[in-house]
Amino acid sequence: MPSPQADPAAPPPIDDRERYSRQVLFPGIGADGQLALLRAHVAIVGCGATGAAAASLLARAGVGTLTLIDRDFVEFSNLQRQVLFDEQDAREALPKAEAARRKIAQFNSGITVYAYVTDLVPANIAELLAEANLILDATDNFETRYLINDYAVEQGKPWIYAAAIGAYAATMNILPRGEADATLSWEPTACLACVFPKPPSGPVETCDTAGILSTAVNFAASIQVTEALKLLTGQSARMRRTLLSFDLWSSERSEISSAKPRPDCEVCGQRIFAHLAGEGRPHITLCGRNSVQIHEHHRPVDFASMRERLAPHGTVRFNELLLRFERPPYTITLFADGRAIVQGTTDTTVARTLYARYIGS
């Protein structure tokens, strides 16, 4: 069989030597480091503000494979800080992971990007993260961060925590005992549970209550990705071994040592992985913007049939990735696996009732 002919109208491929030439000139990367990046696989959990910035930076740096995981969709309020999305993405309510994948393909078609429109939970974490050399946290909740920490410590896989709220940014490298990859070696650091044995209790500020500056997001992502580049090019000894926090508005800065694991840590010391086991994990979680996520139903959804069923009760729009049903004051966004986000309430009972009434129990 003859080989397929190249499309004469297609633009010629971009030479990687040209694309990465300025990065290769930097002594910390060089030609060998660039090759290591092209062979690397990084998973980013969350494609909101921090995740979108980190994904853009890694893709432009030439990390060969990216796995993007996000449960949410693009809204107009995201555009102030989420750098991979545009107004059309918001009009179509595209899932963030897929919208990010499409944008990355426009500026670096030479790398592989996998997009997963899903919630990271104990049941799927191994499947989604097993192939990655490194995990970047870009989530908006500690429930998922503790889950990532459990999995990473169990597998001996490195991950980097990052957070941004208001003008505040924070990040920390977590290098567990044992190497997931023989080419990546390091001295172990404290894990997330060493520094924060328990999740924060009481009300926690969110972007919806405290606001956020895009500069804080990009600050956190830039530090996080720079630390990732050190690790992926075999320079873990250069990685910071502190929890760094910085307020860009007040210029206040603090660092807490994370250089050594805490011997009595329940996770990396005693190897008790309660979050990975799903203990105490709620089936419904608040999304932080007058909405409730329902992820206890895992079943395929036929959007065309669902539209016919819902059309008499409100306004329905759908594409191949999600369906939006508007019945003021509520909006239900339904994903292909049966997961839903109910907007217009923070009452889980109301959200359950609406899901059962219109989608099915």
C-alpha positions as CSV (number, residue, x, y, z in Angstrom):
1,M,0.0,0.0,0.0
2,P,1.5,3.4,-1.0
3,S,2.2,5.8,1.9
4,P,-0.3,8.7,2.2
5,Q,0.6,11.8,0.3
6,A,1.2,15.0,2.2
7,D,-1.4,17.7,1.8
8,P,0.2,20.3,-0.4
9,A,-1.9,23.0,1.2
10,A,-0.7,22.1,4.7
11,P,2.0,24.4,6.2
12,P,5.4,22.7,6.6
13,P,6.1,21.4,10.1
14,I,8.1,23.6,12.4
15,D,11.6,22.5,13.1
16,D,12.0,21.8,16.9
17,R,15.5,23.3,16.7
18,E,14.0,26.6,15.7
19,R,11.0,26.3,18.1
20,Y,13.0,25.7,21.2
21,S,16.2,27.5,20.1
22,R,16.1,30.2,22.8
23,Q,15.3,27.7,25.6
24,V,18.2,25.5,24.5
25,L,20.5,28.5,24.8
26,F,19.7,28.7,28.5
27,P,22.5,26.7,30.2
28,G,20.0,25.1,32.6
29,I,18.2,23.3,29.8
30,G,20.6,22.9,26.8
31,A,20.1,20.3,24.1
32,D,20.1,17.3,26.5
33,G,17.5,19.0,28.7
34,Q,15.3,19.8,25.8
35,L,15.3,16.2,24.7
36,A,14.4,15.1,28.2
37,L,11.4,17.5,28.2
38,L,10.2,16.1,24.9
39,R,10.3,12.6,26.4
40,A,8.4,13.7,29.6
41,H,4.8,13.3,30.5
42,V,3.1,15.7,33.0
43,A,-0.4,15.5,34.3
44,I,-2.2,18.7,35.3
45,V,-5.2,18.3,37.7
46,G,-7.4,21.3,37.1
47,C,-7.5,23.5,34.0
48,G,-8.8,26.7,35.6
49,A,-6.6,29.7,36.1
50,T,-3.4,28.0,37.5
51,G,-3.8,24.9,35.3
52,A,-4.3,26.8,32.1
53,A,-1.2,28.9,32.8
54,A,0.8,25.9,33.7
55,A,-0.4,23.9,30.6
56,S,0.5,26.8,28.3
57,L,4.0,27.1,29.8
58,L,4.7,23.4,29.7
59,A,3.4,23.1,26.1
60,R,5.5,26.0,24.9
61,A,8.5,24.6,26.7
62,G,8.1,21.4,24.7
63,V,7.0,18.8,27.3
64,G,6.2,16.0,25.0
65,T,3.0,14.7,26.6
66,L,0.4,16.5,28.7
67,T,-2.6,15.0,30.5
68,L,-5.2,17.6,31.3
69,I,-8.0,16.7,33.8
70,D,-10.8,19.1,34.7
71,R,-14.5,18.7,35.6
72,D,-15.7,22.2,34.7
73,F,-16.6,24.3,31.7
74,V,-15.6,27.7,30.5
75,E,-17.6,30.8,31.6
76,F,-17.2,34.5,30.8
77,S,-16.0,35.2,34.4
78,N,-13.0,32.9,33.7
79,L,-11.6,35.0,30.9
80,Q,-10.0,37.6,33.2
81,R,-7.4,35.1,34.3
82,Q,-7.6,31.7,32.4
83,V,-5.2,32.2,29.6
84,L,-6.1,29.3,27.3
85,F,-9.8,30.3,26.8
86,D,-11.6,32.9,24.7
87,E,-15.1,34.3,24.4
88,Q,-16.3,31.6,21.9
89,D,-15.3,28.9,24.4
90,A,-17.5,30.6,27.0
91,R,-20.4,31.0,24.6
92,E,-20.2,27.3,23.8
93,A,-19.6,26.4,27.5
94,L,-16.8,24.1,26.3
95,P,-15.3,21.8,29.0
96,K,-12.0,23.4,30.1
97,A,-9.8,20.4,29.5
98,E,-11.0,20.1,25.9
99,A,-10.8,23.8,25.2
100,A,-7.3,23.9,26.6
101,R,-6.3,20.9,24.4
102,R,-7.6,22.7,21.3
103,K,-5.8,25.9,22.1
104,I,-2.5,24.2,22.7
105,A,-2.8,22.4,19.4
106,Q,-2.8,25.9,17.7
107,F,0.6,26.9,19.1
108,N,2.4,23.5,19.5
109,S,1.1,20.7,17.3
110,G,4.2,18.7,17.9
111,I,3.3,17.5,21.4
112,T,0.5,15.1,22.5
113,V,-2.3,16.4,24.8
114,Y,-4.9,14.2,26.4
115,A,-8.0,15.9,27.7
116,Y,-10.2,14.2,30.3
117,V,-13.5,15.9,31.2
118,T,-14.0,14.3,34.6
119,D,-13.6,14.7,38.3
120,L,-10.5,13.1,39.8
121,V,-11.7,10.5,42.3
122,P,-10.3,7.4,43.9
123,A,-11.9,5.2,41.3
124,N,-10.1,6.8,38.3
125,I,-6.9,8.3,39.7
126,A,-4.6,5.4,38.9
127,E,-5.9,5.1,35.4
128,L,-5.5,8.9,34.7
129,L,-2.2,9.5,36.4
130,A,-0.2,6.2,36.1
131,E,1.7,7.2,32.9
132,A,2.8,10.7,34.1
133,N,6.3,11.3,35.4
134,L,5.0,14.3,37.4
135,I,1.7,15.7,38.6
136,L,0.9,19.3,38.9
137,D,-1.8,20.4,41.2
138,A,-4.1,23.2,39.9
139,T,-7.2,22.3,41.8
140,D,-9.5,24.5,43.8
141,N,-10.1,22.2,46.8
142,F,-8.1,20.4,49.5
143,E,-10.2,17.2,49.1
144,T,-8.6,16.6,45.7
145,R,-5.1,17.7,46.9
146,Y,-5.1,15.1,49.7
147,L,-6.2,12.5,47.2
148,I,-3.3,13.4,44.9
149,N,-0.9,13.3,47.9
150,D,-2.1,9.8,48.9
151,Y,-1.6,8.5,45.4
152,A,1.7,10.2,44.8
153,V,3.2,8.9,48.1
154,E,1.9,5.4,47.5
155,Q,3.4,5.4,44.0
156,G,6.6,7.3,44.8
157,K,5.6,9.9,42.2
158,P,6.5,13.6,42.5
159,W,3.9,16.3,42.5
160,I,3.8,20.1,42.9
161,Y,1.2,21.9,45.0
162,A,0.1,25.4,43.8
163,A,-2.7,27.8,44.9
164,A,-3.7,31.3,44.2
165,I,-6.4,33.5,45.8
166,G,-6.7,37.3,45.8
167,A,-3.1,38.5,45.4
168,Y,-1.7,35.5,47.3
169,A,0.2,32.6,45.7
170,A,1.7,29.5,47.2
171,T,3.5,26.5,46.0
172,M,5.4,23.5,47.4
173,N,7.3,20.6,45.8
174,I,6.5,17.1,47.1
175,L,9.1,14.4,46.4
176,P,8.0,11.2,48.0
177,R,10.2,8.3,49.1
178,G,11.0,5.9,46.3
179,E,11.3,6.8,42.6
180,A,8.4,6.2,40.2
181,D,10.9,6.5,37.3
182,A,14.5,5.4,37.5
183,T,15.6,8.4,35.5
184,L,14.2,10.7,38.2
185,S,15.9,10.6,41.6
186,W,15.7,12.9,44.6
187,E,16.0,13.3,48.3
188,P,12.5,12.9,49.8
189,T,10.7,16.0,51.1
190,A,7.7,16.4,53.4
191,C,4.4,15.5,51.8
192,L,1.3,17.6,52.0
193,A,0.1,15.8,55.1
194,C,3.4,16.4,56.9
195,V,2.8,20.2,56.6
196,F,-1.0,20.2,56.9
197,P,-2.0,17.0,58.8
198,K,-5.7,18.0,58.4
199,P,-7.6,20.0,55.8
200,P,-8.6,23.5,56.7
201,S,-11.8,23.6,58.8
202,G,-14.5,26.3,58.6
203,P,-15.1,28.7,55.8
204,V,-12.4,28.8,53.1
205,E,-12.0,31.8,50.8
206,T,-12.6,31.2,47.1
207,C,-12.2,33.3,43.9
208,D,-15.9,34.0,44.2
209,T,-15.6,35.4,47.7
210,A,-12.1,37.0,47.8
211,G,-11.6,37.6,44.1
212,I,-8.3,36.9,42.3
213,L,-5.6,38.7,40.4
214,S,-4.4,37.1,37.2
215,T,-0.9,38.1,38.2
216,A,-1.1,35.9,41.3
217,V,-2.2,33.0,39.2
218,N,0.7,33.5,36.7
219,F,3.2,33.9,39.5
220,A,2.2,30.6,41.1
221,A,2.1,28.8,37.7
222,S,5.5,30.2,36.7
223,I,7.2,29.0,39.9
224,Q,5.4,25.6,39.7
225,V,6.5,25.1,36.1
226,T,10.1,26.2,36.6
227,E,10.4,23.6,39.4
228,A,8.9,21.0,37.1
229,L,11.5,21.8,34.4
230,K,14.3,21.3,37.0
231,L,12.9,17.9,37.9
232,L,12.2,16.7,34.3
233,T,15.7,17.7,33.2
234,G,17.3,15.6,36.1
235,Q,18.1,18.6,38.4
236,S,16.0,17.8,41.4
237,A,18.8,19.0,43.7
238,R,18.0,22.5,42.5
239,M,14.4,22.3,43.5
240,R,13.1,24.5,46.4
241,R,12.4,22.5,49.6
242,T,10.0,25.0,51.3
243,L,6.4,25.9,51.2
244,L,6.6,29.3,49.6
245,S,3.8,31.9,49.9
246,F,3.8,35.4,48.5
247,D,1.3,38.2,48.6
248,L,1.9,40.3,45.4
249,W,-0.2,43.2,46.7
250,S,1.4,43.7,50.1
251,S,4.8,42.1,49.1
252,E,4.7,39.9,52.2
253,R,6.6,36.7,51.8
254,S,7.0,33.6,53.9
255,E,8.7,30.2,53.6
256,I,8.2,27.1,55.8
257,S,10.7,24.3,55.5
258,S,9.5,21.1,53.8
259,A,12.9,19.6,53.5
260,K,12.4,16.5,55.5
261,P,9.4,14.1,55.9
262,R,7.7,14.1,59.3
263,P,8.5,10.7,60.8
264,D,5.0,10.3,62.4
265,C,3.1,11.6,59.3
266,E,0.0,9.4,58.8
267,V,0.5,9.4,55.0
268,C,4.2,9.2,54.1
269,G,5.3,7.8,57.5
270,Q,2.6,5.4,58.5
271,R,1.4,4.9,54.8
272,I,-2.3,5.2,55.7
273,F,-4.1,6.4,52.5
274,A,-7.5,7.3,53.8
275,H,-8.3,9.7,50.9
276,L,-7.2,7.2,48.3
277,A,-9.5,4.6,49.9
278,G,-12.3,7.1,49.6
279,E,-13.0,7.2,53.3
280,G,-15.3,10.0,54.3
281,R,-15.4,11.4,50.7
282,P,-18.7,13.1,50.0
283,H,-20.6,12.2,46.9
284,I,-21.6,15.8,46.3
285,T,-19.1,18.7,46.5
286,L,-19.7,22.4,46.4
287,C,-18.0,24.1,43.4
288,G,-17.7,27.5,45.1
289,R,-19.9,29.6,42.8
290,N,-23.5,29.1,44.0
291,S,-23.5,25.6,42.6
292,V,-23.3,22.0,43.6
293,Q,-21.5,19.2,41.8
294,I,-23.2,15.8,41.7
295,H,-20.7,13.0,40.8
296,E,-22.3,10.0,42.3
297,H,-24.0,8.9,39.1
298,H,-21.5,7.3,36.6
299,R,-23.4,6.3,33.6
300,P,-23.4,7.2,29.9
301,V,-25.9,9.9,28.7
302,D,-27.5,10.1,25.3
303,F,-27.7,13.9,24.9
304,A,-30.1,13.8,22.0
305,S,-32.6,11.7,23.9
306,M,-32.1,13.9,27.0
307,R,-32.8,17.0,25.0
308,E,-36.2,15.6,23.8
309,R,-37.0,14.8,27.4
310,L,-36.0,18.2,28.9
311,A,-37.2,20.5,26.1
312,P,-40.8,20.9,27.4
313,H,-39.4,22.0,30.8
314,G,-36.8,24.7,29.8
315,T,-34.1,25.7,27.4
316,V,-31.7,23.0,26.3
317,R,-28.3,23.3,24.4
318,F,-25.8,20.5,23.9
319,N,-22.7,19.5,22.0
320,E,-20.7,16.3,22.0
321,L,-19.2,17.0,25.4
322,L,-22.0,18.4,27.6
323,L,-25.7,19.4,27.8
324,R,-27.0,22.6,29.5
325,F,-30.6,22.7,30.8
326,E,-31.8,26.1,31.9
327,R,-34.9,26.3,34.1
328,P,-34.6,29.6,36.0
329,P,-33.4,30.1,38.6
330,Y,-31.4,26.9,38.0
331,T,-29.1,25.6,35.3
332,I,-28.0,22.0,35.1
333,T,-24.9,21.2,33.2
334,L,-24.8,17.5,32.4
335,F,-21.6,15.7,31.3
336,A,-21.3,12.6,29.2
337,D,-20.7,10.3,32.1
338,G,-23.7,11.4,34.1
339,R,-21.9,13.9,36.3
340,A,-23.7,17.3,36.7
341,I,-23.2,20.8,38.0
342,V,-26.3,22.4,39.4
343,Q,-26.1,26.2,39.4
344,G,-28.4,28.5,41.4
345,T,-28.1,26.8,44.7
346,T,-25.6,25.7,47.4
347,D,-28.2,23.4,49.0
348,T,-27.2,19.8,48.3
349,T,-30.8,18.6,49.0
350,V,-32.2,21.0,46.4
351,A,-29.5,19.9,43.9
352,R,-30.3,16.2,44.5
353,T,-33.9,16.9,44.0
354,L,-33.4,18.7,40.7
355,Y,-31.1,16.0,39.4
356,A,-33.5,13.3,40.3
357,R,-36.5,15.2,38.8
358,Y,-35.0,16.1,35.5
359,I,-32.1,13.7,34.9
360,G,-33.1,10.7,36.9
361,S,-32.2,9.1,40.2
